[in-house]
Amino acid sequence: MHGDLQGSESGESGELWEAYLGGLRATGRFEGGSSIGPGGLFKKGQVVVPVYGNLTGFLRVRAESLEEVATLLAGNPAYEAGGTVEIRELPRD
C-alpha cells in the first residue's frame, strides 16, 4: 500500500483492517504482512538518501496470477478509501 491517502481516516481504521485481514485469512491465501516505516537508499560510496512515505505497508498472499490477487482488493481499507495498492509478483527463484 502506498501512503497517498489524504484526509481519509477510513484507510487507517483498525476495525476495518481487522475485518479485511480476517477475510483474507479465511481464504487460506494470506501469508503475512506488515506496516513499513522510514528507510534509506544505500549505494556504495554515496550519501544515504532518505525514503519518505511511498510504501506504508505490504500483504503477502498466495495466488495463481496477479489477476487473482486483484480480486482480493475488495474490502482493503486503503484501496476502498481511494489509496494506491501496488501488486507485485514474488518470483520463487
N, CA, C and O atoms as a GROMACS GRO file, in nm:
protein
  372
    1MET      N    1   0.084  -0.116   0.000
    1MET     CA    2   0.000   0.000   0.000
    1MET      C    3   0.089   0.123   0.000
    1MET      O    4   0.192   0.127   0.066
    2HIS      N    5   0.046   0.222  -0.076
    2HIS     CA    6   0.118   0.349  -0.081
    2HIS      C    7   0.058   0.444   0.022
    2HIS      O    8  -0.060   0.432   0.057
    3GLY      N    9   0.135   0.537   0.068
    3GLY     CA   10   0.089   0.634   0.167
    3GLY      C   11   0.030   0.758   0.102
    3GLY      O   12   0.070   0.870   0.134
    4ASP      N   13  -0.066   0.738   0.012
    4ASP     CA   14  -0.121   0.853  -0.061
    4ASP      C   15  -0.264   0.888  -0.025
    4ASP      O   16  -0.331   0.959  -0.100
    5LEU      N   17  -0.312   0.839   0.088
    5LEU     CA   18  -0.446   0.877   0.134
    5LEU      C   19  -0.440   1.015   0.195
    5LEU      O   20  -0.356   1.042   0.282
    6GLN      N   21  -0.527   1.102   0.152
    6GLN     CA   22  -0.528   1.237   0.206
    6GLN      C   23  -0.666   1.266   0.265
    6GLN      O   24  -0.767   1.262   0.195
    7GLY      N   25  -0.668   1.293   0.394
    7GLY     CA   26  -0.793   1.329   0.460
    7GLY      C   27  -0.888   1.214   0.480
    7GLY      O   28  -1.005   1.237   0.510
    8SER      N   29  -0.843   1.092   0.465
    8SER     CA   30  -0.931   0.976   0.483
    8SER      C   31  -0.880   0.892   0.598
    8SER      O   32  -0.774   0.830   0.590
    9GLU      N   33  -0.957   0.889   0.704
    9GLU     CA   34  -0.919   0.806   0.818
    9GLU      C   35  -0.967   0.663   0.802
    9GLU      O   36  -0.920   0.573   0.872
   10SER      N   37  -1.061   0.639   0.708
   10SER     CA   38  -1.114   0.504   0.692
   10SER      C   39  -1.006   0.407   0.644
   10SER      O   40  -1.013   0.288   0.674
   11GLY      N   41  -0.906   0.456   0.570
   11GLY     CA   42  -0.798   0.370   0.524
   11GLY      C   43  -0.704   0.327   0.634
   11GLY      O   44  -0.621   0.238   0.615
   12GLU      N   45  -0.717   0.390   0.751
   12GLU     CA   46  -0.630   0.359   0.864
   12GLU      C   47  -0.708   0.298   0.981
   12GLU      O   48  -0.650   0.274   1.087
   13SER      N   49  -0.836   0.273   0.963
   13SER     CA   50  -0.921   0.220   1.068
   13SER      C   51  -0.880   0.080   1.110
   13SER      O   52  -0.876  -0.012   1.028
   14GLY      N   53  -0.848   0.065   1.238
   14GLY     CA   54  -0.810  -0.066   1.290
   14GLY      C   55  -0.920  -0.169   1.274
   14GLY      O   56  -0.892  -0.285   1.243
   15GLU      N   57  -1.044  -0.128   1.294
   15GLU     CA   58  -1.156  -0.221   1.281
   15GLU      C   59  -1.171  -0.270   1.138
   15GLU      O   60  -1.194  -0.388   1.114
   16LEU      N   61  -1.158  -0.178   1.041
   16LEU     CA   62  -1.170  -0.217   0.901
   16LEU      C   63  -1.056  -0.311   0.861
   16LEU      O   64  -1.077  -0.408   0.788
   17TRP      N   65  -0.935  -0.282   0.909
   17TRP     CA   66  -0.822  -0.370   0.878
   17TRP      C   67  -0.840  -0.507   0.941
   17TRP      O   68  -0.811  -0.608   0.877
   18GLU      N   69  -0.889  -0.513   1.064
   18GLU     CA   70  -0.912  -0.642   1.128
   18GLU      C   71  -1.012  -0.725   1.048
   18GLU      O   72  -0.992  -0.845   1.028
   19ALA      N   73  -1.119  -0.661   1.004
   19ALA     CA   74  -1.220  -0.732   0.925
   19ALA      C   75  -1.163  -0.779   0.792
   19ALA      O   76  -1.186  -0.893   0.751
   20TYR      N   77  -1.087  -0.693   0.724
   20TYR     CA   78  -1.029  -0.729   0.596
   20TYR      C   79  -0.928  -0.843   0.611
   20TYR      O   80  -0.932  -0.940   0.535
   21LEU      N   81  -0.839  -0.833   0.709
   21LEU     CA   82  -0.739  -0.938   0.729
   21LEU      C   83  -0.804  -1.069   0.772
   21LEU      O   84  -0.758  -1.177   0.734
   22GLY      N   85  -0.910  -1.060   0.849
   22GLY     CA   86  -0.984  -1.181   0.887
   22GLY      C   87  -1.042  -1.250   0.764
   22GLY      O   88  -1.039  -1.372   0.754
   23GLY      N   89  -1.094  -1.170   0.671
   23GLY     CA   90  -1.145  -1.225   0.546
   23GLY      C   91  -1.036  -1.289   0.463
   23GLY      O   92  -1.056  -1.396   0.405
   24LEU      N   93  -0.919  -1.225   0.456
   24LEU     CA   94  -0.807  -1.284   0.382
   24LEU      C   95  -0.763  -1.415   0.446
   24LEU      O   96  -0.736  -1.513   0.376
   25ARG      N   97  -0.755  -1.417   0.578
   25ARG     CA   98  -0.716  -1.541   0.647
   25ARG      C   99  -0.815  -1.653   0.615
   25ARG      O  100  -0.776  -1.768   0.597
   26ALA      N  101  -0.943  -1.618   0.609
   26ALA     CA  102  -1.047  -1.718   0.581
   26ALA      C  103  -1.031  -1.780   0.442
   26ALA      O  104  -1.076  -1.892   0.420
   27THR      N  105  -0.970  -1.708   0.348
   27THR     CA  106  -0.948  -1.764   0.214
   27THR      C  107  -0.837  -1.867   0.213
   27THR      O  108  -0.827  -1.946   0.119
   28GLY      N  109  -0.752  -1.866   0.316
   28GLY     CA  110  -0.637  -1.956   0.321
   28GLY      C  111  -0.521  -1.907   0.236
   28GLY      O  112  -0.421  -1.978   0.222
   29ARG      N  113  -0.531  -1.787   0.178
   29ARG     CA  114  -0.426  -1.734   0.090
   29ARG      C  115  -0.332  -1.636   0.159
   29ARG      O  116  -0.225  -1.605   0.107
   30PHE      N  117  -0.372  -1.588   0.276
   30PHE     CA  118  -0.293  -1.486   0.346
   30PHE      C  119  -0.166  -1.549   0.402
   30PHE      O  120  -0.172  -1.652   0.470
   31GLU      N  121  -0.051  -1.486   0.373
   31GLU     CA  122   0.076  -1.539   0.421
   31GLU      C  123   0.154  -1.439   0.505
   31GLU      O  124   0.270  -1.465   0.539
   32GLY      N  125   0.095  -1.326   0.539
   32GLY     CA  126   0.163  -1.230   0.625
   32GLY      C  127   0.164  -1.090   0.568
   32GLY      O  128   0.112  -1.065   0.459
   33GLY      N  129   0.225  -1.000   0.642
   33GLY     CA  130   0.234  -0.861   0.601
   33GLY      C  131   0.283  -0.776   0.715
   33GLY      O  132   0.305  -0.825   0.826
   34SER      N  133   0.299  -0.648   0.688
   34SER     CA  134   0.350  -0.558   0.791
   34SER      C  135   0.333  -0.414   0.745
   34SER      O  136   0.322  -0.386   0.625
   35SER      N  137   0.333  -0.324   0.841
   35SER     CA  138   0.348  -0.183   0.805
   35SER      C  139   0.496  -0.163   0.773
   35SER      O  140   0.580  -0.244   0.813
   36ILE      N  141   0.527  -0.056   0.702
   36ILE     CA  142   0.664  -0.027   0.664
   36ILE      C  143   0.699   0.113   0.713
   36ILE      O  144   0.627   0.208   0.682
   37GLY      N  145   0.806   0.126   0.787
   37GLY     CA  146   0.850   0.254   0.840
   37GLY      C  147   0.949   0.322   0.747
   37GLY      O  148   0.971   0.278   0.635
   38PRO      N  149   1.008   0.431   0.795
   38PRO     CA  150   1.104   0.505   0.713
   38PRO      C  151   1.229   0.423   0.685
   38PRO      O  152   1.259   0.327   0.756
   39GLY      N  153   1.301   0.461   0.582
   39GLY     CA  154   1.422   0.389   0.545
   39GLY      C  155   1.516   0.477   0.465
   39GLY      O  156   1.504   0.600   0.467
   40GLY      N  157   1.608   0.417   0.396
   40GLY     CA  158   1.705   0.492   0.317
   40GLY      C  159   1.746   0.415   0.194
   40GLY      O  160   1.734   0.292   0.188
   41LEU      N  161   1.797   0.488   0.095
   41LEU     CA  162   1.853   0.428  -0.025
   41LEU      C  163   2.004   0.427  -0.008
   41LEU      O  164   2.066   0.532   0.010
   42PHE      N  165   2.063   0.311  -0.015
   42PHE     CA  166   2.207   0.295   0.008
   42PHE      C  167   2.277   0.259  -0.122
   42PHE      O  168   2.233   0.169  -0.194
   43LYS      N  169   2.385   0.328  -0.151
   43LYS     CA  170   2.467   0.299  -0.267
   43LYS      C  171   2.612   0.318  -0.226
   43LYS      O  172   2.649   0.424  -0.174
   44LYS      N  173   2.693   0.218  -0.249
   44LYS     CA  174   2.832   0.219  -0.205
   44LYS      C  175   2.902   0.349  -0.248
   44LYS      O  176   2.898   0.388  -0.365
   45GLY      N  177   2.966   0.414  -0.150
   45GLY     CA  178   3.042   0.534  -0.177
   45GLY      C  179   2.960   0.661  -0.191
   45GLY      O  180   3.015   0.766  -0.224
   46GLN      N  181   2.829   0.653  -0.165
   46GLN     CA  182   2.744   0.771  -0.178
   46GLN      C  183   2.668   0.795  -0.048
   46GLN      O  184   2.655   0.707   0.036
   47VAL      N  185   2.618   0.916  -0.034
   47VAL     CA  186   2.541   0.954   0.083
   47VAL      C  187   2.407   0.881   0.082
   47VAL      O  188   2.344   0.865  -0.022
   48VAL      N  189   2.364   0.837   0.200
   48VAL     CA  190   2.235   0.771   0.213
   48VAL      C  191   2.124   0.874   0.188
   48VAL      O  192   2.125   0.983   0.246
   49VAL      N  193   2.031   0.837   0.102
   49VAL     CA  194   1.917   0.924   0.070
   49VAL      C  195   1.795   0.869   0.143
   49VAL      O  196   1.760   0.753   0.123
   50PRO      N  197   1.728   0.950   0.226
   50PRO     CA  198   1.608   0.901   0.296
   50PRO      C  199   1.496   0.866   0.199
   50PRO      O  200   1.482   0.928   0.093
   51VAL      N  201   1.416   0.768   0.236
   51VAL     CA  202   1.296   0.730   0.162
   51VAL      C  203   1.177   0.773   0.246
   51VAL      O  204   1.167   0.738   0.363
   52TYR      N  205   1.089   0.848   0.187
   52TYR     CA  206   0.974   0.900   0.261
   52TYR      C  207   0.844   0.846   0.206
   52TYR      O  208   0.815   0.860   0.087
   53GLY      N  209   0.765   0.786   0.292
   53GLY     CA  210   0.625   0.758   0.276
   53GLY      C  211   0.565   0.697   0.153
   53GLY      O  212   0.443   0.687   0.147
   54ASN      N  213   0.640   0.654   0.053
   54ASN     CA  214   0.575   0.597  -0.064
   54ASN      C  215   0.505   0.466  -0.027
   54ASN      O  216   0.383   0.454  -0.044
   55LEU      N  217   0.578   0.368   0.022
   55LEU     CA  218   0.518   0.243   0.066
   55LEU      C  219   0.500   0.246   0.216
   55LEU      O  220   0.594   0.275   0.291
   56THR      N  221   0.379   0.216   0.261
   56THR     CA  222   0.350   0.220   0.404
   56THR      C  223   0.319   0.084   0.463
   56THR      O  224   0.313   0.069   0.585
   57GLY      N  225   0.299  -0.016   0.377
   57GLY     CA  226   0.271  -0.149   0.426
   57GLY      C  227   0.261  -0.249   0.313
   57GLY      O  228   0.249  -0.211   0.196
   58PHE      N  229   0.265  -0.378   0.348
   58PHE     CA  230   0.251  -0.481   0.247
   58PHE      C  231   0.175  -0.600   0.304
   58PHE      O  232   0.171  -0.622   0.425
   59LEU      N  233   0.115  -0.674   0.214
   59LEU     CA  234   0.049  -0.801   0.247
   59LEU      C  235   0.102  -0.904   0.150
   59LEU      O  236   0.123  -0.875   0.032
   60ARG      N  237   0.124  -1.024   0.198
   60ARG     CA  238   0.169  -1.133   0.111
   60ARG      C  239   0.057  -1.236   0.105
   60ARG      O  240   0.012  -1.287   0.208
   61VAL      N  241   0.015  -1.267  -0.017
   61VAL     CA  242  -0.090  -1.368  -0.038
   61VAL      C  243  -0.043  -1.469  -0.143
   61VAL      O  244   0.043  -1.438  -0.226
   62ARG      N  245  -0.098  -1.585  -0.138
   62ARG     CA  246  -0.069  -1.691  -0.234
   62ARG      C  247  -0.178  -1.690  -0.339
   62ARG      O  248  -0.297  -1.695  -0.306
   63ALA      N  249  -0.139  -1.685  -0.467
   63ALA     CA  250  -0.236  -1.685  -0.576
   63ALA      C  251  -0.170  -1.737  -0.703
   63ALA      O  252  -0.048  -1.745  -0.712
   64GLU      N  253  -0.252  -1.773  -0.799
   64GLU     CA  254  -0.203  -1.825  -0.926
   64GLU      C  255  -0.167  -1.715  -1.026
   64GLU      O  256  -0.090  -1.739  -1.119
   65SER      N  257  -0.221  -1.594  -1.007
   65SER     CA  258  -0.197  -1.485  -1.103
   65SER      C  259  -0.217  -1.351  -1.035
   65SER      O  260  -0.277  -1.341  -0.928
   66LEU      N  261  -0.166  -1.246  -1.100
   66LEU     CA  262  -0.188  -1.110  -1.050
   66LEU      C  263  -0.336  -1.076  -1.054
   66LEU      O  264  -0.387  -1.004  -0.968
   67GLU      N  265  -0.405  -1.127  -1.154
   67GLU     CA  266  -0.549  -1.103  -1.166
   67GLU      C  267  -0.625  -1.162  -1.048
   67GLU      O  268  -0.720  -1.103  -0.998
   68GLU      N  269  -0.581  -1.280  -1.004
   68GLU     CA  270  -0.644  -1.343  -0.888
   68GLU      C  271  -0.620  -1.259  -0.763
   68GLU      O  272  -0.710  -1.244  -0.681
   69VAL      N  273  -0.501  -1.206  -0.750
   69VAL     CA  274  -0.471  -1.120  -0.634
   69VAL      C  275  -0.560  -0.996  -0.638
   69VAL      O  276  -0.610  -0.953  -0.534
   70ALA      N  277  -0.580  -0.939  -0.756
   70ALA     CA  278  -0.663  -0.818  -0.768
   70ALA      C  279  -0.804  -0.841  -0.715
   70ALA      O  280  -0.868  -0.748  -0.666
   71THR      N  281  -0.855  -0.965  -0.724
   71THR     CA  282  -0.988  -0.992  -0.672
   71THR      C  283  -0.992  -0.981  -0.520
   71THR      O  284  -1.099  -0.966  -0.461
   72LEU      N  285  -0.873  -0.990  -0.455
   72LEU     CA  286  -0.867  -0.982  -0.310
   72LEU      C  287  -0.862  -0.838  -0.259
   72LEU      O  288  -0.858  -0.815  -0.138
   73LEU      N  289  -0.862  -0.739  -0.350
   73LEU     CA  290  -0.859  -0.599  -0.309
   73LEU      C  291  -0.990  -0.552  -0.248
   73LEU      O  292  -0.991  -0.458  -0.168
   74ALA      N  293  -1.100  -0.615  -0.284
   74ALA     CA  294  -1.230  -0.573  -0.230
   74ALA      C  295  -1.226  -0.578  -0.078
   74ALA      O  296  -1.196  -0.681  -0.019
   75GLY      N  297  -1.256  -0.466  -0.017
   75GLY     CA  298  -1.256  -0.455   0.129
   75GLY      C  299  -1.127  -0.405   0.188
   75GLY      O  300  -1.123  -0.372   0.307
   76ASN      N  301  -1.019  -0.397   0.109
   76ASN     CA  302  -0.893  -0.343   0.160
   76ASN      C  303  -0.916  -0.197   0.195
   76ASN      O  304  -0.949  -0.118   0.107
   77PRO      N  305  -0.899  -0.159   0.322
   77PRO     CA  306  -0.932  -0.022   0.365
   77PRO      C  307  -0.857   0.087   0.287
   77PRO      O  308  -0.916   0.190   0.256
   78ALA      N  309  -0.731   0.066   0.257
   78ALA     CA  310  -0.656   0.167   0.180
   78ALA      C  311  -0.712   0.179   0.039
   78ALA      O  312  -0.733   0.290  -0.010
   79TYR      N  313  -0.737   0.068  -0.025
   79TYR     CA  314  -0.792   0.065  -0.161
   79TYR      C  315  -0.932   0.128  -0.164
   79TYR      O  316  -0.962   0.212  -0.249
   80GLU      N  317  -1.016   0.086  -0.070
   80GLU     CA  318  -1.154   0.136  -0.066
   80GLU      C  319  -1.161   0.286  -0.038
   80GLU      O  320  -1.257   0.352  -0.077
   81ALA      N  321  -1.059   0.340   0.030
   81ALA     CA  322  -1.056   0.484   0.061
   81ALA      C  323  -0.991   0.565  -0.051
   81ALA      O  324  -0.970   0.685  -0.037
   82GLY      N  325  -0.957   0.498  -0.163
   82GLY     CA  326  -0.900   0.569  -0.277
   82GLY      C  327  -0.749   0.569  -0.282
   82GLY      O  328  -0.691   0.638  -0.366
   83GLY      N  329  -0.684   0.494  -0.195
   83GLY     CA  330  -0.539   0.487  -0.194
   83GLY      C  331  -0.486   0.392  -0.300
   83GLY      O  332  -0.560   0.310  -0.354
   84THR      N  333  -0.358   0.403  -0.327
   84THR     CA  334  -0.293   0.319  -0.426
   84THR      C  335  -0.246   0.190  -0.362
   84THR      O  336  -0.182   0.191  -0.257
   85VAL      N  337  -0.277   0.079  -0.427
   85VAL     CA  338  -0.229  -0.050  -0.384
   85VAL      C  339  -0.153  -0.110  -0.503
   85VAL      O  340  -0.208  -0.125  -0.612
   86GLU      N  341  -0.029  -0.141  -0.480
   86GLU     CA  342   0.058  -0.195  -0.584
   86GLU      C  343   0.062  -0.346  -0.568
   86GLU      O  344   0.081  -0.396  -0.457
   87ILE      N  345   0.045  -0.418  -0.677
   87ILE     CA  346   0.051  -0.565  -0.672
   87ILE      C  347   0.178  -0.608  -0.744
   87ILE      O  348   0.203  -0.568  -0.858
   88ARG      N  349   0.258  -0.688  -0.676
   88ARG     CA  350   0.383  -0.738  -0.732
   88ARG      C  351   0.391  -0.889  -0.716
   88ARG      O  352   0.342  -0.946  -0.618
   89GLU      N  353   0.454  -0.952  -0.813
   89GLU     CA  354   0.482  -1.095  -0.803
   89GLU      C  355   0.614  -1.112  -0.726
   89GLU      O  356   0.709  -1.037  -0.745
   90LEU      N  357   0.618  -1.213  -0.640
   90LEU     CA  358   0.740  -1.250  -0.570
   90LEU      C  359   0.786  -1.382  -0.630
   90LEU      O  360   0.747  -1.489  -0.583
   91PRO      N  361   0.869  -1.376  -0.735
   91PRO     CA  362   0.912  -1.499  -0.802
   91PRO      C  363   0.987  -1.592  -0.707
   91PRO      O  364   1.057  -1.547  -0.617
   92ARG      N  365   0.971  -1.719  -0.728
   92ARG     CA  366   1.042  -1.820  -0.648
   92ARG      C  367   1.167  -1.863  -0.725
   92ARG      O  368   1.167  -1.964  -0.794
   93ASP      N  369   1.275  -1.783  -0.710
   93ASP     CA  370   1.398  -1.817  -0.781
   93ASP      C  371   1.512  -1.837  -0.687
   93ASP      O  372   1.624  -1.866  -0.730
   0.00000   0.00000   0.00000
